C-alpha cells in the first residue's frame, strides 16, 4: 500500500509499505477514506520528538471503512463494512485510566511504556503514527491502518454526514473542546486562545458553544486571524501589539478569565530577541520547548483564573513563571485529549449544527501529494490552515 512516512528531519516521503494485518484478536483493519495533517505532526518532522525512525508511517487523524476484524471483536460493537472515525489515542478500555475516562493515559496500549516512563515518569497511551515513545504504531496517512483495541476506539458513523464533517472527531475537535471544557467557562467569561491554527479555532468555537461572553484569538498570521474573526472571535496580532497590554485593554485591566494555550512547544514571539533566545536554546537542546504562549497565558490570565494547555509539550522548558502561577491562585489544567470520551457527544453537536468542522479545511490533496501538503502547512503557504489527504 501507499503511505506517507517519516524520512528524517524536515522530510516526509510517500512510499510503498507492507499492508497491515490482524496481529491481535481485538484488532481491526480500516481502509482509509480521509486522513489529515496535524500541527503536532510538524513536531515530528522538525525533530523535536525523539525515537522516530526512517520509514515510520505518520498520521493520527483518520477515518474509513472496516475491512477486517479480529476474532475477539463483538460484532455488535464493530463489523466489516462499518464506517468509522478512529481516535488518535489507543486505549484498552479496561485499565484504571480508561475506567476514569483518561484514555490518553491508558496503562496497557503502549508496548514501549518503559521509554515513556523515563521521559514522563509514568507511561502514556499508544498513539498512531507518533514515534516509538508512544508505541511505534503505524499511522493513518496511508491507504490502510491496523487499529488495536478496535472494540474501544472507533466511532461508527451511521448518518450520511460527509467525511469532512466528522474526520476531526479523531483528534482536533475533541482536543479543542477539552481545552475549553477544562476552563469551567461561565457566561461572563472572556476566554483568550493562543494559536489560531486548527486546534485553536476549535477551542474558540468550543468556548463559544460553552457560553463564553467573548473569545479572543491570538496569532500572527493574518489569514488565521481573519478566519477566527469570521467565526465571531476577536483577533489580536502579537506581531503588532503587546499581547498582555492588549488583553488588559480588552478586559478592563483584569486580564482574561480563562486562557488556552493551543500552540505548544514550537511557539514564536513578537519580540525578535525573545524569540531568538528560546530558538537558540531549543536548537542546541538546552530546552526542548519554546514556551512563549504558555508564559504569556500565565502572565496574562486574571488572578484566580484558569490556564488550559492543549498545545503539545514533550520535555523540558525554561523560565516557567511558577511565581505568577502560585501567588495569583491560577489553576493549570492540561492533558493529551481523552478523545473517546468526547466523540459521541461532539458528533451529536455536529448533527445539531453547533459546530461546522469543515470551516477550517483549506486544502484537499491526494495522499501521494502528502509531501506538498506538509510543505504548505509547515510554511503556511497559500493561506494553508488544514490539509485533508485522500488515499
Kinemage of the C-alpha trace (Angstrom):
@kinemage 1
@onewidth
@group {chain A} dominant
@subgroup {mainchain}
@vectorlist {calphas} color= white
{ca unk a 1} P 0.000 0.000 0.000
{ca unk a 2} L 0.993 3.656 -0.244
{ca unk a 3} L 1.763 5.577 2.930
{ca unk a 4} L 3.336 8.852 3.989
{ca unk a 5} L 6.445 8.144 6.044
{ca unk a 6} L 8.991 9.993 8.144
{ca unk a 7} L 12.234 10.259 6.171
{ca unk a 8} L 14.434 12.229 8.548
{ca unk a 9} L 14.329 15.722 9.980
{ca unk a 10} L 12.293 18.063 7.764
{ca unk a 11} L 11.474 15.258 5.335
{ca unk a 12} L 8.490 13.043 4.627
{ca unk a 13} L 8.168 10.606 1.758
{ca unk a 14} L 5.250 8.697 0.257
{ca unk a 15} L 6.366 5.102 -0.304
{ca unk a 16} L 5.141 1.572 -0.760
{ca unk a 17} L 4.929 -0.225 2.596
{ca unk a 18} L 3.512 -3.619 3.641
{ca unk a 19} L -0.246 -3.858 4.093
{ca unk a 20} L -1.362 -4.105 7.751
{ca unk a 21} L -2.687 -7.398 9.075
{ca unk a 22} L -4.561 -8.575 12.152
{ca unk a 23} L -1.990 -9.219 14.906
{ca unk a 24} L -4.219 -9.489 17.969
{ca unk a 25} L -7.751 -10.742 18.403
{ca unk a 26} L -9.118 -7.251 19.182
{ca unk a 27} L -7.563 -5.644 16.082
{ca unk a 28} L -9.342 -4.323 13.036
{ca unk a 29} L -8.034 -3.161 9.668
{ca unk a 30} L -9.530 0.022 8.243
{ca unk a 31} L -9.435 1.129 4.604
{ca unk a 32} L -8.818 4.832 4.957
{ca unk a 33} L -11.063 7.235 3.069
{ca unk a 34} L -9.836 10.505 4.601
{ca unk a 35} L -6.858 11.494 6.730
{ca unk a 36} L -5.277 14.801 7.707
{ca unk a 37} L -2.037 16.549 8.556
{ca unk a 38} L -1.979 17.738 12.161
{ca unk a 39} L 0.077 20.525 13.678
{ca unk a 40} L 1.638 18.032 16.079
{ca unk a 41} L 2.927 16.098 13.049
{ca unk a 42} L 5.214 19.064 12.480
{ca unk a 43} L 6.908 18.431 15.835
{ca unk a 44} L 7.941 15.021 14.449
{ca unk a 45} L 9.107 16.461 11.144
{ca unk a 46} L 11.013 19.236 12.889
{ca unk a 47} L 12.863 16.675 15.012
{ca unk a 48} L 11.587 17.685 18.456
{ca unk a 49} L 10.001 14.342 19.364
{ca unk a 50} L 12.594 11.578 19.883
{ca unk a 51} L 12.557 7.937 18.721
{ca unk a 52} L 11.256 8.483 15.182
{ca unk a 53} L 12.734 6.062 12.652
{ca unk a 54} L 13.110 6.276 8.888
{ca unk a 55} L 10.052 4.694 7.293
{ca unk a 56} L 7.636 5.205 10.218
{ca unk a 57} L 4.121 5.733 8.846
{ca unk a 58} L 2.788 9.094 10.004
{ca unk a 59} L -0.658 10.418 10.807
{ca unk a 60} L -3.157 10.111 13.644
{ca unk a 61} L -6.286 11.739 12.207
{ca unk a 62} L -8.096 9.257 10.002
{ca unk a 63} L -11.348 7.509 9.215
{ca unk a 64} L -12.620 4.903 6.796
{ca unk a 65} L -14.290 1.542 6.322
{ca unk a 66} L -13.621 -1.575 8.396
{ca unk a 67} L -12.400 -4.334 6.058
{ca unk a 68} L -11.246 -6.937 8.581
{ca unk a 69} L -11.836 -7.647 12.277
{ca unk a 70} L -10.124 -9.951 14.755
{ca unk a 71} L -11.909 -12.900 16.349
{ca unk a 72} L -12.174 -11.100 19.692
{ca unk a 73} L -14.348 -8.271 18.358
{ca unk a 74} L -18.023 -8.480 19.288
{ca unk a 75} L -19.969 -7.989 16.018
{ca unk a 76} L -22.457 -5.847 17.901
{ca unk a 77} L -19.610 -3.390 18.506
{ca unk a 78} L -17.850 -3.467 15.142
{ca unk a 79} L -18.101 -5.412 11.933
{ca unk a 80} L -16.783 -5.404 8.373
{ca unk a 81} L -18.370 -2.600 6.373
{ca unk a 82} L -18.790 -0.179 9.277
{ca unk a 83} L -17.797 3.416 8.576
{ca unk a 84} L -15.692 4.660 11.488
{ca unk a 85} L -13.659 7.560 12.821
{ca unk a 86} L -10.586 6.374 14.728
{ca unk a 87} L -9.412 8.326 17.826
{ca unk a 88} L -5.707 9.068 17.991
{ca unk a 89} L -5.036 7.595 21.488
{ca unk a 90} L -5.090 3.800 21.586
{ca unk a 91} L -6.925 2.650 24.710
{ca unk a 92} L -7.604 -0.787 26.160
{ca unk a 93} L -10.851 0.166 27.886
{ca unk a 94} L -10.048 -1.933 30.966
{ca unk a 95} L -7.265 -0.283 32.993
{ca unk a 96} L -7.713 2.236 35.811
{ca unk a 97} L -7.042 5.174 33.479
{ca unk a 98} L -9.609 4.018 30.926
{ca unk a 99} L -12.141 3.373 33.710
{ca unk a 100} L -11.693 7.027 34.685
{ca unk a 101} L -12.100 8.037 31.002
{ca unk a 102} L -8.448 9.195 30.911
{ca unk a 103} L -7.921 7.364 27.643
{ca unk a 104} L -4.688 9.103 26.625
{ca unk a 105} L -3.158 7.772 29.852
{ca unk a 106} L -4.079 4.132 29.113
{ca unk a 107} L -1.768 1.801 31.023
{ca unk a 108} L -1.862 -1.107 28.575
{ca unk a 109} L -1.716 0.166 24.998
{ca unk a 110} L 1.884 1.361 24.753
{ca unk a 111} L 4.343 -1.504 24.210
{ca unk a 112} L 7.212 0.931 24.773
{ca unk a 113} L 5.948 2.066 28.175
{ca unk a 114} L 9.463 1.889 29.619
{ca unk a 115} L 10.672 4.635 27.276
{ca unk a 116} L 7.725 6.839 28.187
{ca unk a 117} L 8.335 6.255 31.905
{ca unk a 118} L 11.901 7.526 31.566
{ca unk a 119} L 10.646 10.622 29.752
{ca unk a 120} L 7.468 11.391 31.678
{ca unk a 121} L 7.674 9.460 34.966
{ca unk a 122} L 4.746 7.192 34.044
{ca unk a 123} L 3.673 5.548 30.782
{ca unk a 124} L 1.258 7.168 28.353
{ca unk a 125} L -1.102 5.565 25.852
{ca unk a 126} L -0.077 4.345 22.455
{ca unk a 127} L -0.696 6.856 19.674
{ca unk a 128} L -0.976 6.231 15.955
{ca unk a 129} L 1.971 7.475 13.916
{ca unk a 130} L 3.608 9.385 16.756
{ca unk a 131} L 7.063 7.952 17.431
{ca unk a 132} L 8.233 4.847 19.262
{ca unk a 133} L 7.892 6.782 22.517
{ca unk a 134} L 4.150 6.189 22.110
{ca unk a 135} L 4.373 2.636 20.817
{ca unk a 136} L 5.695 2.868 17.278
{ca unk a 137} L 2.244 2.220 15.791
{ca unk a 138} L 1.871 2.813 12.061
{ca unk a 139} L -0.229 5.888 11.429
{ca unk a 140} L -3.171 6.784 9.260
{ca unk a 141} L -1.652 8.771 6.404
{ca unk a 142} L -1.945 5.610 4.372
{ca unk a 143} L -4.378 3.504 2.398
{ca unk a 144} L -4.968 1.096 5.308
{ca unk a 145} L -4.290 1.021 9.050
{ca unk a 146} L -4.332 -1.599 11.780
{ca unk a 147} L -6.428 -0.440 14.734
{ca unk a 148} L -5.648 -2.168 18.073
{ca unk a 149} L -8.408 -2.443 20.695
{ca unk a 150} L -10.868 -1.734 17.907
{ca unk a 151} L -13.823 -2.519 20.164
{ca unk a 152} L -12.930 0.500 22.327
{ca unk a 153} L -11.787 3.230 19.974
{ca unk a 154} L -13.547 3.655 16.626
{ca unk a 155} L -16.825 5.564 16.484
{ca unk a 156} L -19.351 4.278 13.966
{ca unk a 157} L -20.818 6.936 11.673
{ca unk a 158} L -24.295 5.800 10.765
{ca unk a 159} L -25.568 9.033 9.210
{ca unk a 160} L -24.858 10.497 5.776
{ca unk a 161} L -22.511 13.191 7.076
{ca unk a 162} L -19.536 13.719 4.764
{ca unk a 163} L -16.055 12.623 5.831
{ca unk a 164} L -15.035 16.252 6.171
{ca unk a 165} L -17.787 16.854 8.733
{ca unk a 166} L -16.689 14.051 11.058
{ca unk a 167} L -12.987 13.396 10.318
{ca unk a 168} L -11.776 15.789 13.002
{ca unk a 169} L -13.550 13.818 15.731
{ca unk a 170} L -10.337 11.773 15.575
{ca unk a 171} L -8.345 14.494 17.333
{ca unk a 172} L -8.543 18.227 16.878
{ca unk a 173} L -12.232 18.883 17.564
{ca unk a 174} L -12.214 16.893 20.838
{ca unk a 175} L -8.851 18.456 21.716
{ca unk a 176} L -10.151 21.989 21.225
{ca unk a 177} L -13.338 21.136 23.100
{ca unk a 178} L -11.446 19.601 26.029
{ca unk a 179} L -9.312 22.737 26.199
{ca unk a 180} L -12.437 24.848 26.601
{ca unk a 181} L -14.143 22.365 28.933
{ca unk a 182} L -11.160 22.431 31.306
{ca unk a 183} L -11.762 26.179 31.700
{ca unk a 184} L -15.101 25.736 33.508
{ca unk a 185} L -16.495 28.570 31.398
{ca unk a 186} L -19.102 30.875 32.909
{ca unk a 187} L -21.444 33.132 30.952
{ca unk a 188} L -19.489 36.280 31.865
{ca unk a 189} L -16.061 34.873 30.969
{ca unk a 190} L -13.622 36.327 28.489
{ca unk a 191} L -11.566 33.467 27.049
{ca unk a 192} L -8.246 34.089 25.277
{ca unk a 193} L -6.835 31.424 22.961
{ca unk a 194} L -3.186 31.428 21.924
{ca unk a 195} L -2.878 29.942 18.429
{ca unk a 196} L -5.396 30.257 15.611
{ca unk a 197} L -4.411 27.026 13.931
{ca unk a 198} L -6.943 24.189 13.610
{ca unk a 199} L -6.941 23.222 17.310
{ca unk a 200} L -7.095 26.853 18.367
{ca unk a 201} L -10.026 27.528 16.032
{ca unk a 202} L -11.933 24.617 17.546
{ca unk a 203} L -11.032 25.726 21.076
{ca unk a 204} L -12.514 29.143 20.240
{ca unk a 205} L -15.667 27.600 18.768
{ca unk a 206} L -15.976 25.348 21.815
{ca unk a 207} L -15.615 28.261 24.217
{ca unk a 208} L -18.431 29.999 22.357
{ca unk a 209} L -20.615 26.874 22.436
{ca unk a 210} L -19.958 26.528 26.174
{ca unk a 211} L -21.203 30.064 26.785
{ca unk a 212} L -18.225 32.432 26.914
{ca unk a 213} L -19.109 36.129 26.686
{ca unk a 214} L -16.148 36.865 24.406
{ca unk a 215} L -13.416 34.796 22.775
{ca unk a 216} L -10.079 36.336 21.786
{ca unk a 217} L -7.831 34.801 19.100
{ca unk a 218} L -4.072 35.421 19.390
{ca unk a 219} L -1.789 34.683 16.412
{ca unk a 220} L 0.426 36.456 13.899
{ca unk a 221} L -0.891 35.076 10.607
{ca unk a 222} L -3.465 37.477 9.113
{ca unk a 223} L -5.388 34.726 7.314
{ca unk a 224} L -5.765 32.720 10.515
{ca unk a 225} L -6.938 35.765 12.440
{ca unk a 226} L -9.389 36.588 9.646
{ca unk a 227} L -10.759 33.044 9.818
{ca unk a 228} L -11.260 33.436 13.570
{ca unk a 229} L -12.868 36.855 13.133
{ca unk a 230} L -15.311 35.482 10.545
{ca unk a 231} L -16.350 32.929 13.179
{ca unk a 232} L -17.113 35.738 15.624
{ca unk a 233} L -13.889 35.868 17.657
{ca unk a 234} L -11.812 38.968 18.473
{ca unk a 235} L -8.385 38.950 16.750
{ca unk a 236} L -5.086 40.013 18.352
{ca unk a 237} L -1.906 40.000 16.244
{ca unk a 238} L 1.100 39.504 18.519
{ca unk a 239} L 3.471 40.995 15.933
{ca unk a 240} L 1.539 44.272 16.001
{ca unk a 241} L 0.734 44.725 19.707
{ca unk a 242} L 1.994 43.648 23.104
{ca unk a 243} L -0.319 40.766 23.927
{ca unk a 244} L -0.632 41.285 27.675
{ca unk a 245} L -1.262 45.016 27.281
{ca unk a 246} L -3.900 44.429 24.614
{ca unk a 247} L -5.639 41.806 26.734
{ca unk a 248} L -5.740 44.191 29.678
{ca unk a 249} L -7.350 46.811 27.420
{ca unk a 250} L -9.988 44.335 26.269
{ca unk a 251} L -10.837 43.197 29.804
{ca unk a 252} L -10.955 46.410 31.802
{ca unk a 253} L -7.493 45.864 33.259
{ca unk a 254} L -8.213 42.442 34.811
{ca unk a 255} L -6.977 40.044 32.160
{ca unk a 256} L -8.901 37.171 30.553
{ca unk a 257} L -10.821 34.926 32.939
{ca unk a 258} L -9.654 31.806 31.126
{ca unk a 259} L -6.647 31.266 28.851
{ca unk a 260} L -5.997 28.396 26.453
{ca unk a 261} L -2.556 27.523 25.063
{ca unk a 262} L -3.242 25.836 21.726
{ca unk a 263} L 0.316 26.333 20.447
{ca unk a 264} L 2.722 24.139 22.383
{ca unk a 265} L 6.423 23.568 22.062
{ca unk a 266} L 7.191 25.499 18.866
{ca unk a 267} L 5.705 28.869 19.817
{ca unk a 268} L 7.035 32.124 18.393
{ca unk a 269} L 7.166 35.591 19.962
{ca unk a 270} L 6.537 39.067 18.630
{ca unk a 271} L 9.829 40.329 20.065
{ca unk a 272} L 12.780 39.201 17.926
{ca unk a 273} L 15.322 38.944 20.732
{ca unk a 274} L 12.986 36.917 22.972
{ca unk a 275} L 12.119 34.611 20.069
{ca unk a 276} L 15.822 34.161 19.271
{ca unk a 277} L 16.670 33.300 22.898
{ca unk a 278} L 14.354 30.295 23.047
{ca unk a 279} L 15.001 29.218 19.448
{ca unk a 280} L 18.739 29.067 20.165
{ca unk a 281} L 18.286 27.150 23.426
{ca unk a 282} L 15.987 24.680 21.660
{ca unk a 283} L 18.356 24.283 18.710
{ca unk a 284} L 21.249 23.274 20.971
{ca unk a 285} L 18.889 21.145 23.104
{ca unk a 286} L 19.278 23.149 26.303
{ca unk a 287} L 15.475 23.000 26.329
{ca unk a 288} L 13.060 21.029 24.175
{ca unk a 289} L 10.230 23.595 24.136
{ca unk a 290} L 9.721 27.224 23.145
{ca unk a 291} L 7.068 28.100 25.736
{ca unk a 292} L 6.225 31.684 24.724
{ca unk a 293} L 2.473 31.044 24.565
{ca unk a 294} L 2.402 29.265 27.921
{ca unk a 295} L 4.369 32.030 29.629
{ca unk a 296} L 2.113 34.708 28.152
{ca unk a 297} L -1.048 32.841 29.108
{ca unk a 298} L 0.065 32.561 32.736
{ca unk a 299} L 1.199 36.174 32.955
{ca unk a 300} L -1.948 37.478 31.220
{ca unk a 301} L -4.658 35.446 32.971
{ca unk a 302} L -6.549 37.261 35.702
{ca unk a 303} L -5.790 36.250 39.269
{ca unk a 304} L -7.782 33.184 40.251
{ca unk a 305} L -8.295 32.242 36.589
{ca unk a 306} L -7.661 29.045 34.667
{ca unk a 307} L -4.898 28.303 32.167
{ca unk a 308} L -5.752 25.318 29.976
{ca unk a 309} L -2.913 23.740 27.987
{ca unk a 310} L -3.716 21.620 24.930
{ca unk a 311} L -0.709 22.538 22.804
{ca unk a 312} L 1.738 19.636 22.738
{ca unk a 313} L 4.789 19.691 25.040
{ca unk a 314} L 7.283 16.876 25.058
{ca unk a 315} L 10.097 17.525 27.502
{ca unk a 316} L 11.664 20.401 29.403
{ca unk a 317} L 11.212 24.168 29.206
{ca unk a 318} L 12.987 27.216 30.564
{ca unk a 319} L 11.740 30.143 32.650
{ca unk a 320} L 8.354 28.771 33.622
{ca unk a 321} L 6.614 31.561 35.624
{ca unk a 322} L 5.950 29.464 38.714
{ca unk a 323} L 5.759 32.551 40.928
{ca unk a 324} L 2.857 34.027 38.966
{ca unk a 325} L 1.119 30.659 38.865
{ca unk a 326} L 1.362 30.095 42.632
{ca unk a 327} L 0.998 33.604 44.034
{ca unk a 328} L -2.006 34.568 41.903
{ca unk a 329} L -4.001 31.389 42.605
{ca unk a 330} L -4.038 30.257 38.979
{ca unk a 331} L -5.301 26.806 38.072
{ca unk a 332} L -3.283 24.994 35.409
{ca unk a 333} L -5.037 22.131 33.595
{ca unk a 334} L -3.690 20.060 30.752
{ca unk a 335} L -3.542 16.687 29.043
{ca unk a 336} L -3.423 14.873 25.751
{ca unk a 337} L -7.048 14.671 24.743
{ca unk a 338} L -9.111 11.745 26.005
{ca unk a 339} L -10.774 11.575 22.612
{ca unk a 340} L -13.016 8.554 23.201
{ca unk a 341} L -14.801 10.496 25.958
{ca unk a 342} L -15.874 13.254 23.578
{ca unk a 343} L -16.519 11.632 20.208
{ca unk a 344} L -20.189 10.733 20.549
{ca unk a 345} L -21.314 13.977 22.285
{ca unk a 346} L -19.457 16.054 19.702
{ca unk a 347} L -20.933 14.039 16.838
{ca unk a 348} L -24.347 14.948 18.223
{ca unk a 349} L -23.350 18.627 18.378
{ca unk a 350} L -22.244 18.463 14.733
{ca unk a 351} L -25.559 16.899 13.780
{ca unk a 352} L -27.383 19.720 15.597
{ca unk a 353} L -25.347 22.331 13.719
{ca unk a 354} L -23.461 23.660 16.741
{ca unk a 355} L -20.092 23.045 15.056
{ca unk a 356} L -19.038 23.259 11.422
{ca unk a 357} L -15.695 21.422 11.332
{ca unk a 358} L -15.375 21.974 7.580
{ca unk a 359} L -14.749 25.692 8.064
{ca unk a 360} L -11.041 25.147 8.733
{ca unk a 361} L -10.292 22.991 5.648
{ca unk a 362} L -8.303 24.960 3.074
{ca unk a 363} L -6.611 22.210 1.062
{ca unk a 364} L -7.648 18.728 -0.054
{ca unk a 365} L -4.922 16.677 -1.728
{ca unk a 366} L -4.287 13.129 -2.840
{ca unk a 367} L -2.217 11.010 -0.437
{ca unk a 368} L 0.602 10.937 -2.984
{ca unk a 369} L 0.800 14.725 -2.598
{ca unk a 370} L 1.488 14.497 1.149
{ca unk a 371} L 4.973 15.965 0.781
{ca unk a 372} L 3.486 19.067 -0.827
{ca unk a 373} L 0.809 19.157 1.863
{ca unk a 374} L 3.428 19.207 4.605
{ca unk a 375} L 5.326 21.969 2.833
{ca unk a 376} L 2.171 24.081 2.504
{ca unk a 377} L 1.160 23.515 6.122
{ca unk a 378} L 4.572 23.887 7.744
{ca unk a 379} L 5.464 27.052 5.851
{ca unk a 380} L 1.918 28.500 5.945
{ca unk a 381} L 1.891 28.845 2.173
{ca unk a 382} L -1.242 29.639 0.172
{ca unk a 383} L -3.084 30.555 3.414
{ca unk a 384} L -2.958 26.893 4.452
{ca unk a 385} L -4.929 26.158 7.625
{ca unk a 386} L -5.763 22.454 7.337
{ca unk a 387} L -4.851 19.772 4.801
{ca unk a 388} L -7.051 16.738 4.218
{ca unk a 389} L -5.483 13.833 2.313
{ca unk a 390} L -7.416 11.349 0.208
{ca unk a 391} L -5.763 7.922 -0.200
